[in-house]
Amino acid sequence: MVDYCANPSCGKPLHYLREGTVFLFEVPKIEPDDTGGLGTRLEHYWLCGQCSATQLLERAADGEIRMAPRRTPRSGAKMVEKARR
């Protein structure tokens, strides 16, 4: 469950999904499943509207999830427009 913005310097609590961006990544399981294999699971990350206007989340070469700058900043108005379509 996502509770806060994934930006460690922000930490804004998640109340509604109508602002910001949700990212979905496949990550390795920590504990074995019923068959004894580790496999992977899906994990959700959220960046609040302010953080997602200039940042995004990506998987680094070492497999870690990290923040990266957006190439073109998004404005809040454009994000709301896209969400309504």
PyMOL Python script that loads the backbone (N, CA, C, O; Angstrom):
from pymol import cmd

cmd.read_pdbstr("""\
ATOM      1  N   MET A   1       0.843  -1.182   0.000  1.00  0.00           N
ATOM      2  CA  MET A   1       0.000   0.000   0.000  1.00  0.00           C
ATOM      3  C   MET A   1       0.885   1.241   0.000  1.00  0.00           C
ATOM      4  O   MET A   1       1.845   1.328   0.766  1.00  0.00           O
ATOM      5  N   VAL A   2       0.563   2.185  -0.848  1.00  0.00           N
ATOM      6  CA  VAL A   2       1.295   3.443  -0.938  1.00  0.00           C
ATOM      7  C   VAL A   2       0.665   4.431   0.042  1.00  0.00           C
ATOM      8  O   VAL A   2      -0.541   4.671  -0.010  1.00  0.00           O
ATOM      9  N   ASP A   3       1.461   4.995   0.921  1.00  0.00           N
ATOM     10  CA  ASP A   3       0.941   5.946   1.906  1.00  0.00           C
ATOM     11  C   ASP A   3       1.493   7.356   1.738  1.00  0.00           C
ATOM     12  O   ASP A   3       0.838   8.330   2.108  1.00  0.00           O
ATOM     13  N   TYR A   4       2.705   7.465   1.175  1.00  0.00           N
ATOM     14  CA  TYR A   4       3.380   8.752   1.092  1.00  0.00           C
ATOM     15  C   TYR A   4       4.078   8.902  -0.255  1.00  0.00           C
ATOM     16  O   TYR A   4       4.321   7.922  -0.959  1.00  0.00           O
ATOM     17  N   CYS A   5       4.394  10.148  -0.597  1.00  0.00           N
ATOM     18  CA  CYS A   5       5.165  10.438  -1.804  1.00  0.00           C
ATOM     19  C   CYS A   5       6.495   9.689  -1.726  1.00  0.00           C
ATOM     20  O   CYS A   5       7.128   9.637  -0.671  1.00  0.00           O
ATOM     21  N   ALA A   6       6.908   9.116  -2.845  1.00  0.00           N
ATOM     22  CA  ALA A   6       8.144   8.335  -2.888  1.00  0.00           C
ATOM     23  C   ALA A   6       9.396   9.205  -2.812  1.00  0.00           C
ATOM     24  O   ALA A   6      10.497   8.686  -2.629  1.00  0.00           O
ATOM     25  N   ASN A   7       9.241  10.505  -2.948  1.00  0.00           N
ATOM     26  CA  ASN A   7      10.371  11.411  -2.819  1.00  0.00           C
ATOM     27  C   ASN A   7      10.730  11.512  -1.334  1.00  0.00           C
ATOM     28  O   ASN A   7       9.932  12.035  -0.556  1.00  0.00           O
ATOM     29  N   PRO A   8      11.905  11.029  -0.919  1.00  0.00           N
ATOM     30  CA  PRO A   8      12.253  11.037   0.499  1.00  0.00           C
ATOM     31  C   PRO A   8      12.319  12.437   1.110  1.00  0.00           C
ATOM     32  O   PRO A   8      12.146  12.583   2.321  1.00  0.00           O
ATOM     33  N   SER A   9      12.563  13.459   0.307  1.00  0.00           N
ATOM     34  CA  SER A   9      12.615  14.814   0.849  1.00  0.00           C
ATOM     35  C   SER A   9      11.242  15.483   0.883  1.00  0.00           C
ATOM     36  O   SER A   9      11.128  16.626   1.325  1.00  0.00           O
ATOM     37  N   CYS A  10      10.194  14.786   0.420  1.00  0.00           N
ATOM     38  CA  CYS A  10       8.840  15.337   0.421  1.00  0.00           C
ATOM     39  C   CYS A  10       7.990  14.664   1.497  1.00  0.00           C
ATOM     40  O   CYS A  10       7.679  15.274   2.519  1.00  0.00           O
ATOM     41  N   GLY A  11       7.619  13.415   1.266  1.00  0.00           N
ATOM     42  CA  GLY A  11       6.849  12.667   2.254  1.00  0.00           C
ATOM     43  C   GLY A  11       5.397  13.073   2.391  1.00  0.00           C
ATOM     44  O   GLY A  11       4.770  12.765   3.404  1.00  0.00           O
ATOM     45  N   LYS A  12       4.834  13.769   1.383  1.00  0.00           N
ATOM     46  CA  LYS A  12       3.429  14.183   1.449  1.00  0.00           C
ATOM     47  C   LYS A  12       2.535  12.946   1.548  1.00  0.00           C
ATOM     48  O   LYS A  12       2.725  11.992   0.793  1.00  0.00           O
ATOM     49  N   PRO A  13       1.564  12.946   2.466  1.00  0.00           N
ATOM     50  CA  PRO A  13       0.681  11.771   2.572  1.00  0.00           C
ATOM     51  C   PRO A  13      -0.279  11.669   1.385  1.00  0.00           C
ATOM     52  O   PRO A  13      -0.747  12.678   0.858  1.00  0.00           O
ATOM     53  N   LEU A  14      -0.555  10.457   0.985  1.00  0.00           N
ATOM     54  CA  LEU A  14      -1.484  10.197  -0.122  1.00  0.00           C
ATOM     55  C   LEU A  14      -2.900  10.143   0.435  1.00  0.00           C
ATOM     56  O   LEU A  14      -3.220   9.297   1.269  1.00  0.00           O
ATOM     57  N   HIS A  15      -3.748  11.062  -0.039  1.00  0.00           N
ATOM     58  CA  HIS A  15      -5.153  11.063   0.354  1.00  0.00           C
ATOM     59  C   HIS A  15      -6.038  10.691  -0.831  1.00  0.00           C
ATOM     60  O   HIS A  15      -7.018   9.962  -0.678  1.00  0.00           O
ATOM     61  N   TYR A  16      -5.691  11.194  -2.006  1.00  0.00           N
ATOM     62  CA  TYR A  16      -6.476  10.951  -3.220  1.00  0.00           C
ATOM     63  C   TYR A  16      -5.534  10.696  -4.385  1.00  0.00           C
ATOM     64  O   TYR A  16      -4.437  11.252  -4.434  1.00  0.00           O
ATOM     65  N   LEU A  17      -5.956   9.865  -5.314  1.00  0.00           N
ATOM     66  CA  LEU A  17      -5.133   9.586  -6.492  1.00  0.00           C
ATOM     67  C   LEU A  17      -5.380  10.581  -7.626  1.00  0.00           C
ATOM     68  O   LEU A  17      -4.877  10.378  -8.731  1.00  0.00           O
ATOM     69  N   ARG A  18      -6.125  11.627  -7.386  1.00  0.00           N
ATOM     70  CA  ARG A  18      -6.413  12.559  -8.464  1.00  0.00           C
ATOM     71  C   ARG A  18      -5.258  13.516  -8.745  1.00  0.00           C
ATOM     72  O   ARG A  18      -5.309  14.256  -9.727  1.00  0.00           O
ATOM     73  N   GLU A  19      -4.237  13.522  -7.927  1.00  0.00           N
ATOM     74  CA  GLU A  19      -3.062  14.333  -8.214  1.00  0.00           C
ATOM     75  C   GLU A  19      -1.825  13.455  -8.106  1.00  0.00           C
ATOM     76  O   GLU A  19      -1.790  12.510  -7.317  1.00  0.00           O
ATOM     77  N   GLY A  20      -0.830  13.766  -8.888  1.00  0.00           N
ATOM     78  CA  GLY A  20       0.405  12.998  -8.855  1.00  0.00           C
ATOM     79  C   GLY A  20       0.415  11.870  -9.869  1.00  0.00           C
ATOM     80  O   GLY A  20      -0.448  11.789 -10.743  1.00  0.00           O
ATOM     81  N   THR A  21       1.408  11.001  -9.738  1.00  0.00           N
ATOM     82  CA  THR A  21       1.603   9.902 -10.677  1.00  0.00           C
ATOM     83  C   THR A  21       1.916   8.626  -9.912  1.00  0.00           C
ATOM     84  O   THR A  21       2.722   8.633  -8.982  1.00  0.00           O
ATOM     85  N   VAL A  22       1.275   7.531 -10.306  1.00  0.00           N
ATOM     86  CA  VAL A  22       1.543   6.217  -9.719  1.00  0.00           C
ATOM     87  C   VAL A  22       2.465   5.457 -10.673  1.00  0.00           C
ATOM     88  O   VAL A  22       2.231   5.428 -11.881  1.00  0.00           O
ATOM     89  N   PHE A  23       3.498   4.852 -10.132  1.00  0.00           N
ATOM     90  CA  PHE A  23       4.441   4.045 -10.895  1.00  0.00           C
ATOM     91  C   PHE A  23       4.339   2.607 -10.417  1.00  0.00           C
ATOM     92  O   PHE A  23       4.167   2.355  -9.224  1.00  0.00           O
ATOM     93  N   LEU A  24       4.442   1.675 -11.332  1.00  0.00           N
ATOM     94  CA  LEU A  24       4.346   0.255 -11.021  1.00  0.00           C
ATOM     95  C   LEU A  24       5.632  -0.423 -11.475  1.00  0.00           C
ATOM     96  O   LEU A  24       6.020  -0.318 -12.639  1.00  0.00           O
ATOM     97  N   PHE A  25       6.290  -1.119 -10.551  1.00  0.00           N
ATOM     98  CA  PHE A  25       7.538  -1.815 -10.863  1.00  0.00           C
ATOM     99  C   PHE A  25       7.455  -3.258 -10.402  1.00  0.00           C
ATOM    100  O   PHE A  25       6.828  -3.570  -9.390  1.00  0.00           O
ATOM    101  N   GLU A  26       8.090  -4.121 -11.152  1.00  0.00           N
ATOM    102  CA  GLU A  26       8.231  -5.521 -10.767  1.00  0.00           C
ATOM    103  C   GLU A  26       9.504  -5.615  -9.924  1.00  0.00           C
ATOM    104  O   GLU A  26      10.583  -5.233 -10.376  1.00  0.00           O
ATOM    105  N   VAL A  27       9.371  -6.126  -8.695  1.00  0.00           N
ATOM    106  CA  VAL A  27      10.514  -6.233  -7.788  1.00  0.00           C
ATOM    107  C   VAL A  27      10.640  -7.673  -7.289  1.00  0.00           C
ATOM    108  O   VAL A  27       9.644  -8.394  -7.233  1.00  0.00           O
ATOM    109  N   PRO A  28      11.846  -8.099  -6.928  1.00  0.00           N
ATOM    110  CA  PRO A  28      12.028  -9.461  -6.426  1.00  0.00           C
ATOM    111  C   PRO A  28      11.291  -9.672  -5.106  1.00  0.00           C
ATOM    112  O   PRO A  28      11.221  -8.769  -4.273  1.00  0.00           O
ATOM    113  N   LYS A  29      10.747 -10.859  -4.926  1.00  0.00           N
ATOM    114  CA  LYS A  29      10.106 -11.204  -3.654  1.00  0.00           C
ATOM    115  C   LYS A  29      11.172 -11.406  -2.590  1.00  0.00           C
ATOM    116  O   LYS A  29      12.280 -11.857  -2.880  1.00  0.00           O
ATOM    117  N   ILE A  30      10.828 -11.070  -1.367  1.00  0.00           N
ATOM    118  CA  ILE A  30      11.762 -11.222  -0.249  1.00  0.00           C
ATOM    119  C   ILE A  30      11.673 -12.629   0.329  1.00  0.00           C
ATOM    120  O   ILE A  30      12.684 -13.215   0.715  1.00  0.00           O
ATOM    121  N   GLU A  31      10.447 -13.170   0.387  1.00  0.00           N
ATOM    122  CA  GLU A  31      10.237 -14.503   0.949  1.00  0.00           C
ATOM    123  C   GLU A  31       9.762 -15.454  -0.152  1.00  0.00           C
ATOM    124  O   GLU A  31       9.083 -15.027  -1.085  1.00  0.00           O
ATOM    125  N   PRO A  32      10.111 -16.732  -0.052  1.00  0.00           N
ATOM    126  CA  PRO A  32       9.671 -17.706  -1.055  1.00  0.00           C
ATOM    127  C   PRO A  32       8.148 -17.859  -1.066  1.00  0.00           C
ATOM    128  O   PRO A  32       7.491 -17.705  -0.036  1.00  0.00           O
ATOM    129  N   ASP A  33       7.592 -18.167  -2.254  1.00  0.00           N
ATOM    130  CA  ASP A  33       6.152 -18.419  -2.345  1.00  0.00           C
ATOM    131  C   ASP A  33       5.859 -19.886  -2.008  1.00  0.00           C
ATOM    132  O   ASP A  33       6.746 -20.595  -1.532  1.00  0.00           O
ATOM    133  N   ASP A  34       4.634 -20.345  -2.250  1.00  0.00           N
ATOM    134  CA  ASP A  34       4.228 -21.716  -1.913  1.00  0.00           C
ATOM    135  C   ASP A  34       5.061 -22.781  -2.620  1.00  0.00           C
ATOM    136  O   ASP A  34       5.215 -23.890  -2.109  1.00  0.00           O
ATOM    137  N   THR A  35       5.596 -22.447  -3.793  1.00  0.00           N
ATOM    138  CA  THR A  35       6.393 -23.421  -4.537  1.00  0.00           C
ATOM    139  C   THR A  35       7.866 -23.389  -4.141  1.00  0.00           C
ATOM    140  O   THR A  35       8.664 -24.184  -4.639  1.00  0.00           O
ATOM    141  N   GLY A  36       8.225 -22.470  -3.244  1.00  0.00           N
ATOM    142  CA  GLY A  36       9.610 -22.382  -2.796  1.00  0.00           C
ATOM    143  C   GLY A  36      10.454 -21.423  -3.617  1.00  0.00           C
ATOM    144  O   GLY A  36      11.611 -21.173  -3.278  1.00  0.00           O
ATOM    145  N   GLY A  37       9.888 -20.877  -4.701  1.00  0.00           N
ATOM    146  CA  GLY A  37      10.630 -19.938  -5.536  1.00  0.00           C
ATOM    147  C   GLY A  37      10.464 -18.514  -5.047  1.00  0.00           C
ATOM    148  O   GLY A  37       9.499 -18.187  -4.357  1.00  0.00           O
ATOM    149  N   LEU A  38      11.413 -17.675  -5.411  1.00  0.00           N
ATOM    150  CA  LEU A  38      11.332 -16.279  -5.006  1.00  0.00           C
ATOM    151  C   LEU A  38      10.503 -15.464  -5.998  1.00  0.00           C
ATOM    152  O   LEU A  38       9.574 -14.772  -5.581  1.00  0.00           O
ATOM    153  N   GLY A  39      10.803 -15.521  -7.277  1.00  0.00           N
ATOM    154  CA  GLY A  39      10.018 -14.816  -8.274  1.00  0.00           C
ATOM    155  C   GLY A  39      10.003 -13.315  -8.054  1.00  0.00           C
ATOM    156  O   GLY A  39      10.914 -12.747  -7.452  1.00  0.00           O
ATOM    157  N   THR A  40       8.942 -12.677  -8.558  1.00  0.00           N
ATOM    158  CA  THR A  40       8.804 -11.228  -8.435  1.00  0.00           C
ATOM    159  C   THR A  40       7.385 -10.870  -7.998  1.00  0.00           C
ATOM    160  O   THR A  40       6.477 -11.702  -8.021  1.00  0.00           O
ATOM    161  N   ARG A  41       7.224  -9.625  -7.607  1.00  0.00           N
ATOM    162  CA  ARG A  41       5.907  -9.100  -7.245  1.00  0.00           C
ATOM    163  C   ARG A  41       5.821  -7.680  -7.790  1.00  0.00           C
ATOM    164  O   ARG A  41       6.840  -7.072  -8.117  1.00  0.00           O
ATOM    165  N   LEU A  42       4.601  -7.153  -7.887  1.00  0.00           N
ATOM    166  CA  LEU A  42       4.408  -5.783  -8.345  1.00  0.00           C
ATOM    167  C   LEU A  42       4.358  -4.854  -7.139  1.00  0.00           C
ATOM    168  O   LEU A  42       3.714  -5.156  -6.134  1.00  0.00           O
ATOM    169  N   GLU A  43       5.039  -3.730  -7.249  1.00  0.00           N
ATOM    170  CA  GLU A  43       5.040  -2.754  -6.168  1.00  0.00           C
ATOM    171  C   GLU A  43       4.685  -1.386  -6.737  1.00  0.00           C
ATOM    172  O   GLU A  43       5.186  -0.992  -7.790  1.00  0.00           O
ATOM    173  N   HIS A  44       3.816  -0.668  -6.032  1.00  0.00           N
ATOM    174  CA  HIS A  44       3.354   0.648  -6.452  1.00  0.00           C
ATOM    175  C   HIS A  44       4.127   1.737  -5.721  1.00  0.00           C
ATOM    176  O   HIS A  44       4.419   1.623  -4.530  1.00  0.00           O
ATOM    177  N   TYR A  45       4.450   2.796  -6.460  1.00  0.00           N
ATOM    178  CA  TYR A  45       5.094   3.978  -5.900  1.00  0.00           C
ATOM    179  C   TYR A  45       4.297   5.179  -6.381  1.00  0.00           C
ATOM    180  O   TYR A  45       3.753   5.154  -7.485  1.00  0.00           O
ATOM    181  N   TRP A  46       4.216   6.236  -5.569  1.00  0.00           N
ATOM    182  CA  TRP A  46       3.464   7.423  -5.925  1.00  0.00           C
ATOM    183  C   TRP A  46       4.313   8.658  -5.717  1.00  0.00           C
ATOM    184  O   TRP A  46       4.975   8.800  -4.688  1.00  0.00           O
ATOM    185  N   LEU A  47       4.296   9.554  -6.695  1.00  0.00           N
ATOM    186  CA  LEU A  47       4.890  10.874  -6.538  1.00  0.00           C
ATOM    187  C   LEU A  47       3.754  11.876  -6.513  1.00  0.00           C
ATOM    188  O   LEU A  47       2.879  11.838  -7.379  1.00  0.00           O
ATOM    189  N   CYS A  48       3.749  12.774  -5.537  1.00  0.00           N
ATOM    190  CA  CYS A  48       2.691  13.784  -5.433  1.00  0.00           C
ATOM    191  C   CYS A  48       2.735  14.694  -6.668  1.00  0.00           C
ATOM    192  O   CYS A  48       3.682  14.633  -7.452  1.00  0.00           O
ATOM    193  N   GLY A  49       1.727  15.519  -6.834  1.00  0.00           N
ATOM    194  CA  GLY A  49       1.638  16.396  -7.995  1.00  0.00           C
ATOM    195  C   GLY A  49       2.829  17.317  -8.139  1.00  0.00           C
ATOM    196  O   GLY A  49       3.342  17.507  -9.242  1.00  0.00           O
ATOM    197  N   GLN A  50       3.273  17.892  -7.031  1.00  0.00           N
ATOM    198  CA  GLN A  50       4.401  18.813  -7.082  1.00  0.00           C
ATOM    199  C   GLN A  50       5.688  18.095  -7.495  1.00  0.00           C
ATOM    200  O   GLN A  50       6.439  18.602  -8.328  1.00  0.00           O
ATOM    201  N   CYS A  51       5.943  16.928  -6.920  1.00  0.00           N
ATOM    202  CA  CYS A  51       7.164  16.184  -7.251  1.00  0.00           C
ATOM    203  C   CYS A  51       7.104  15.596  -8.664  1.00  0.00           C
ATOM    204  O   CYS A  51       8.106  15.596  -9.379  1.00  0.00           O
ATOM    205  N   SER A  52       5.935  15.098  -9.064  1.00  0.00           N
ATOM    206  CA  SER A  52       5.841  14.467 -10.386  1.00  0.00           C
ATOM    207  C   SER A  52       5.870  15.487 -11.515  1.00  0.00           C
ATOM    208  O   SER A  52       6.022  15.108 -12.677  1.00  0.00           O
ATOM    209  N   ALA A  53       5.726  16.777 -11.202  1.00  0.00           N
ATOM    210  CA  ALA A  53       5.831  17.803 -12.237  1.00  0.00           C
ATOM    211  C   ALA A  53       7.259  17.911 -12.761  1.00  0.00           C
ATOM    212  O   ALA A  53       7.467  18.291 -13.913  1.00  0.00           O
ATOM    213  N   THR A  54       8.247  17.581 -11.925  1.00  0.00           N
ATOM    214  CA  THR A  54       9.647  17.730 -12.333  1.00  0.00           C
ATOM    215  C   THR A  54      10.455  16.439 -12.227  1.00  0.00           C
ATOM    216  O   THR A  54      11.578  16.377 -12.727  1.00  0.00           O
ATOM    217  N   GLN A  55       9.901  15.400 -11.578  1.00  0.00           N
ATOM    218  CA  GLN A  55      10.634  14.149 -11.342  1.00  0.00           C
ATOM    219  C   GLN A  55       9.826  12.955 -11.840  1.00  0.00           C
ATOM    220  O   GLN A  55       8.619  13.056 -12.057  1.00  0.00           O
ATOM    221  N   LEU A  56      10.496  11.842 -12.017  1.00  0.00           N
ATOM    222  CA  LEU A  56       9.835  10.571 -12.284  1.00  0.00           C
ATOM    223  C   LEU A  56      10.624   9.487 -11.582  1.00  0.00           C
ATOM    224  O   LEU A  56      11.720   9.738 -11.081  1.00  0.00           O
ATOM    225  N   LEU A  57      10.080   8.293 -11.542  1.00  0.00           N
ATOM    226  CA  LEU A  57      10.781   7.150 -10.958  1.00  0.00           C
ATOM    227  C   LEU A  57      11.212   6.232 -12.072  1.00  0.00           C
ATOM    228  O   LEU A  57      10.489   6.061 -13.054  1.00  0.00           O
ATOM    229  N   GLU A  58      12.384   5.637 -11.934  1.00  0.00           N
ATOM    230  CA  GLU A  58      12.896   4.706 -12.936  1.00  0.00           C
ATOM    231  C   GLU A  58      13.717   3.629 -12.239  1.00  0.00           C
ATOM    232  O   GLU A  58      14.146   3.789 -11.097  1.00  0.00           O
ATOM    233  N   ARG A  59      13.924   2.533 -12.953  1.00  0.00           N
ATOM    234  CA  ARG A  59      14.772   1.461 -12.427  1.00  0.00           C
ATOM    235  C   ARG A  59      16.198   1.711 -12.920  1.00  0.00           C
ATOM    236  O   ARG A  59      16.436   1.847 -14.120  1.00  0.00           O
ATOM    237  N   ALA A  60      17.132   1.768 -11.986  1.00  0.00           N
ATOM    238  CA  ALA A  60      18.545   1.960 -12.318  1.00  0.00           C
ATOM    239  C   ALA A  60      19.142   0.656 -12.832  1.00  0.00           C
ATOM    240  O   ALA A  60      18.518  -0.401 -12.733  1.00  0.00           O
ATOM    241  N   ALA A  61      20.335   0.733 -13.375  1.00  0.00           N
ATOM    242  CA  ALA A  61      21.010  -0.452 -13.909  1.00  0.00           C
ATOM    243  C   ALA A  61      21.215  -1.524 -12.843  1.00  0.00           C
ATOM    244  O   ALA A  61      21.232  -2.714 -13.156  1.00  0.00           O
ATOM    245  N   ASP A  62      21.370  -1.111 -11.588  1.00  0.00           N
ATOM    246  CA  ASP A  62      21.565  -2.077 -10.500  1.00  0.00           C
ATOM    247  C   ASP A  62      20.243  -2.644  -9.972  1.00  0.00           C
ATOM    248  O   ASP A  62      20.243  -3.442  -9.034  1.00  0.00           O
ATOM    249  N   GLY A  63      19.109  -2.233 -10.575  1.00  0.00           N
ATOM    250  CA  GLY A  63      17.807  -2.762 -10.182  1.00  0.00           C
ATOM    251  C   GLY A  63      17.075  -1.921  -9.146  1.00  0.00           C
ATOM    252  O   GLY A  63      15.903  -2.172  -8.864  1.00  0.00           O
ATOM    253  N   GLU A  64      17.747  -0.929  -8.579  1.00  0.00           N
ATOM    254  CA  GLU A  64      17.125  -0.058  -7.574  1.00  0.00           C
ATOM    255  C   GLU A  64      16.152   0.903  -8.251  1.00  0.00           C
ATOM    256  O   GLU A  64      16.357   1.304  -9.397  1.00  0.00           O
ATOM    257  N   ILE A  65      15.089   1.270  -7.528  1.00  0.00           N
ATOM    258  CA  ILE A  65      14.147   2.274  -8.005  1.00  0.00           C
ATOM    259  C   ILE A  65      14.675   3.627  -7.541  1.00  0.00           C
ATOM    260  O   ILE A  65      14.961   3.813  -6.358  1.00  0.00           O
ATOM    261  N   ARG A  66      14.804   4.577  -8.478  1.00  0.00           N
ATOM    262  CA  ARG A  66      15.357   5.877  -8.118  1.00  0.00           C
ATOM    263  C   ARG A  66      14.574   7.000  -8.787  1.00  0.00           C
ATOM    264  O   ARG A  66      13.862   6.783  -9.767  1.00  0.00           O
ATOM    265  N   MET A  67      14.720   8.200  -8.241  1.00  0.00           N
ATOM    266  CA  MET A  67      14.113   9.377  -8.834  1.00  0.00           C
ATOM    267  C   MET A  67      15.032   9.919  -9.908  1.00  0.00           C
ATOM    268  O   MET A  67      16.254   9.837  -9.791  1.00  0.00           O
ATOM    269  N   ALA A  68      14.436  10.476 -10.961  1.00  0.00           N
ATOM    270  CA  ALA A  68      15.197  11.084 -12.049  1.00  0.00           C
ATOM    271  C   ALA A  68      14.434  12.315 -12.519  1.00  0.00           C
ATOM    272  O   ALA A  68      13.206  12.352 -12.436  1.00  0.00           O
ATOM    273  N   PRO A  69      15.147  13.317 -13.010  1.00  0.00           N
ATOM    274  CA  PRO A  69      14.449  14.513 -13.489  1.00  0.00           C
ATOM    275  C   PRO A  69      13.695  14.228 -14.787  1.00  0.00           C
ATOM    276  O   PRO A  69      14.159  13.457 -15.627  1.00  0.00           O
ATOM    277  N   ARG A  70      12.541  14.849 -14.941  1.00  0.00           N
ATOM    278  CA  ARG A  70      11.812  14.777 -16.205  1.00  0.00           C
ATOM    279  C   ARG A  70      12.565  15.613 -17.228  1.00  0.00           C
ATOM    280  O   ARG A  70      13.162  16.632 -16.882  1.00  0.00           O
ATOM    281  N   ARG A  71      12.541  15.194 -18.466  1.00  0.00           N
ATOM    282  CA  ARG A  71      13.217  15.972 -19.514  1.00  0.00           C
ATOM    283  C   ARG A  71      12.482  17.270 -19.782  1.00  0.00           C
ATOM    284  O   ARG A  71      13.106  18.308 -20.000  1.00  0.00           O
ATOM    285  N   THR A  72      11.150  17.217 -19.767  1.00  0.00           N
ATOM    286  CA  THR A  72      10.344  18.425 -19.927  1.00  0.00           C
ATOM    287  C   THR A  72       9.386  18.489 -18.748  1.00  0.00           C
ATOM    288  O   THR A  72       8.554  17.596 -18.589  1.00  0.00           O
ATOM    289  N   PRO A  73       9.479  19.521 -17.916  1.00  0.00           N
ATOM    290  CA  PRO A  73       8.588  19.623 -16.759  1.00  0.00           C
ATOM    291  C   PRO A  73       7.123  19.667 -17.174  1.00  0.00           C
ATOM    292  O   PRO A  73       6.770  20.237 -18.207  1.00  0.00           O
ATOM    293  N   ARG A  74       6.287  19.060 -16.356  1.00  0.00           N
ATOM    294  CA  ARG A  74       4.846  19.055 -16.602  1.00  0.00           C
ATOM    295  C   ARG A  74       4.213  20.153 -15.765  1.00  0.00           C
ATOM    296  O   ARG A  74       4.609  20.376 -14.621  1.00  0.00           O
ATOM    297  N   SER A  75       3.234  20.835 -16.332  1.00  0.00           N
ATOM    298  CA  SER A  75       2.514  21.833 -15.532  1.00  0.00           C
ATOM    299  C   SER A  75       1.319  21.161 -14.890  1.00  0.00           C
ATOM    300  O   SER A  75       0.798  20.179 -15.420  1.00  0.00           O
ATOM    301  N   GLY A  76       0.878  21.678 -13.753  1.00  0.00           N
ATOM    302  CA  GLY A  76      -0.266  21.121 -13.045  1.00  0.00           C
ATOM    303  C   GLY A  76      -1.516  21.112 -13.901  1.00  0.00           C
ATOM    304  O   GLY A  76      -2.295  20.161 -13.838  1.00  0.00           O
ATOM    305  N   ALA A  77      -1.730  22.153 -14.704  1.00  0.00           N
ATOM    306  CA  ALA A  77      -2.925  22.235 -15.544  1.00  0.00           C
ATOM    307  C   ALA A  77      -2.940  21.120 -16.582  1.00  0.00           C
ATOM    308  O   ALA A  77      -3.986  20.521 -16.832  1.00  0.00           O
ATOM    309  N   LYS A  78      -1.801  20.839 -17.183  1.00  0.00           N
ATOM    310  CA  LYS A  78      -1.748  19.781 -18.188  1.00  0.00           C
ATOM    311  C   LYS A  78      -1.994  18.415 -17.559  1.00  0.00           C
ATOM    312  O   LYS A  78      -2.613  17.549 -18.176  1.00  0.00           O
ATOM    313  N   MET A  79      -1.509  18.218 -16.325  1.00  0.00           N
ATOM    314  CA  MET A  79      -1.707  16.937 -15.662  1.00  0.00           C
ATOM    315  C   MET A  79      -3.177  16.706 -15.389  1.00  0.00           C
ATOM    316  O   MET A  79      -3.662  15.587 -15.556  1.00  0.00           O
ATOM    317  N   VAL A  80      -3.898  17.731 -14.975  1.00  0.00           N
ATOM    318  CA  VAL A  80      -5.335  17.596 -14.711  1.00  0.00           C
ATOM    319  C   VAL A  80      -6.071  17.303 -16.006  1.00  0.00           C
ATOM    320  O   VAL A  80      -6.973  16.466 -16.025  1.00  0.00           O
ATOM    321  N   GLU A  81      -5.701  17.981 -17.100  1.00  0.00           N
ATOM    322  CA  GLU A  81      -6.326  17.731 -18.390  1.00  0.00           C
ATOM    323  C   GLU A  81      -6.161  16.272 -18.809  1.00  0.00           C
ATOM    324  O   GLU A  81      -7.128  15.641 -19.235  1.00  0.00           O
ATOM    325  N   LYS A  82      -4.973  15.740 -18.695  1.00  0.00           N
ATOM    326  CA  LYS A  82      -4.705  14.366 -19.100  1.00  0.00           C
ATOM    327  C   LYS A  82      -5.490  13.386 -18.235  1.00  0.00           C
ATOM    328  O   LYS A  82      -5.948  12.357 -18.732  1.00  0.00           O
ATOM    329  N   ALA A  83      -5.651  13.686 -16.967  1.00  0.00           N
ATOM    330  CA  ALA A  83      -6.366  12.782 -16.077  1.00  0.00           C
ATOM    331  C   ALA A  83      -7.849  12.724 -16.415  1.00  0.00           C
ATOM    332  O   ALA A  83      -8.491  11.703 -16.167  1.00  0.00           O
ATOM    333  N   ARG A  84      -8.404  13.785 -16.970  1.00  0.00           N
ATOM    334  CA  ARG A  84      -9.823  13.829 -17.283  1.00  0.00           C
ATOM    335  C   ARG A  84     -10.158  13.135 -18.585  1.00  0.00           C
ATOM    336  O   ARG A  84     -11.320  12.789 -18.801  1.00  0.00           O
ATOM    337  N   ARG A  85      -9.207  12.918 -19.450  1.00  0.00           N
ATOM    338  CA  ARG A  85      -9.469  12.288 -20.757  1.00  0.00           C
ATOM    339  C   ARG A  85      -9.769  10.835 -20.637  1.00  0.00           C
ATOM    340  O   ARG A  85     -10.010  10.169 -21.644  1.00  0.00           O
TER     341      ARG A  85
END
""", "prot")
cmd.dss("prot")
cmd.show_as("cartoon", "prot")
cmd.util.cbc("prot")
cmd.orient("prot")
